[in-house]
Structures are given as C-alpha cells and as structure tokens.
Amino acid sequence: MDRSRPDPWVPTADGRELVVTVHYPAARHGAGRPARYATTEEARLLVRGLGIESSVPAGELASMRTHSRVGARPAADGRHPP
C-alpha cells in the first residue's frame, strides 16, 4: 500500500495498492497442494457481477479444480514457457 500517492481510479481510497500475479514454471515433484479457484464469497460476487447467479451456483464455481498449486517451487532449470 502506497499512502503517498492517490489511487487514480478511486480518489477516495486511503492510498494506492498494487496487486500482482506471478506465473512461473513449477517443479513437478513436491509441488504443494492444489490451489482453490476462488472462495465461495469471491465466486458469489463474481457470478452476481456477471449477472449469471441464476445459472451458475457460486459453490459449484468455487469448488472447481485448477492446475495451480499453493507453495509450488520454481523449476530448477529456469526455463520459461514460449
């Protein structure tokens, strides 16, 4: 959180926050536990925001499996996907 600069999209916010997502090739062994797609609350807000809550149950969306892993170690060879 950078409180020394205002957020250009939310002028009333108490500072500016930068959210970053990092993708990297992960080691195949000891790759950590499966990551959740979303919490039920996140899924509920998403389907409501998209106007599809009557056809997509938030609980079902939140329980989707992903190929992401929590705590995955980077691949040792350091190569990145093309």
C-alpha positions in Angstrom: 0.0 0.0 0.0 1.4 3.4 -1.1 -0.2 6.1 1.0 1.9 8.8 -0.5 0.0 8.7 -3.9 -3.7 8.8 -4.5 -5.4 6.0 -6.4 -6.3 7.4 -9.9 -9.4 5.1 -10.1 -10.6 5.5 -6.5 -9.7 9.1 -5.4 -11.4 8.5 -2.0 -9.1 5.5 -1.2 -6.5 5.8 1.5 -3.6 5.3 -0.8 -2.7 3.2 -3.8 -2.5 -0.6 -3.8 -0.8 -2.6 -6.5 -1.8 -6.3 -6.8 0.5 -8.6 -8.8 0.1 -12.1 -10.1 3.2 -14.1 -10.9 3.2 -17.2 -13.1 6.3 -19.4 -13.3 7.2 -22.9 -14.4 6.9 -25.1 -11.3 8.8 -28.2 -10.3 6.9 -31.4 -10.9 7.7 -33.1 -7.6 6.8 -31.6 -4.2 4.6 -29.0 -6.0 2.4 -28.2 -3.0 -1.3 -28.6 -2.5 -3.9 -27.8 -5.2 -5.0 -24.1 -5.2 -8.6 -23.2 -4.9 -10.3 -21.4 -7.9 -12.0 -19.0 -5.6 -13.6 -18.8 -2.2 -17.4 -19.2 -2.1 -17.8 -15.4 -1.3 -15.5 -14.5 -4.3 -17.5 -16.8 -6.6 -20.8 -15.3 -5.3 -19.6 -11.8 -6.1 -18.3 -12.8 -9.5 -21.5 -14.5 -10.7 -23.6 -11.7 -9.3 -21.4 -9.1 -11.0 -21.7 -11.0 -14.3 -25.5 -11.4 -13.8 -25.3 -15.2 -14.1 -26.1 -16.2 -10.5 -29.4 -17.9 -11.5 -27.5 -20.3 -13.8 -24.1 -20.7 -12.1 -24.1 -21.7 -8.4 -21.4 -19.9 -6.5 -20.5 -23.0 -4.5 -20.0 -25.0 -7.7 -17.8 -22.4 -9.2 -15.7 -22.1 -6.0 -15.1 -25.9 -5.9 -13.7 -26.1 -9.5 -10.3 -27.8 -9.7 -7.3 -25.9 -11.1 -3.8 -26.9 -12.2 -2.4 -24.2 -9.9 -0.6 -25.2 -6.8 -0.1 -23.4 -3.5 3.6 -23.2 -2.4 4.9 -24.7 -5.7 8.7 -24.4 -6.0 10.1 -23.0 -9.2 11.5 -25.4 -11.8 15.2 -25.9 -11.3 16.2 -25.4 -14.9 15.0 -21.8 -15.0 13.4 -22.1 -18.5 10.1 -20.3 -19.2 7.3 -21.3 -21.5 7.5 -19.9 -25.0 
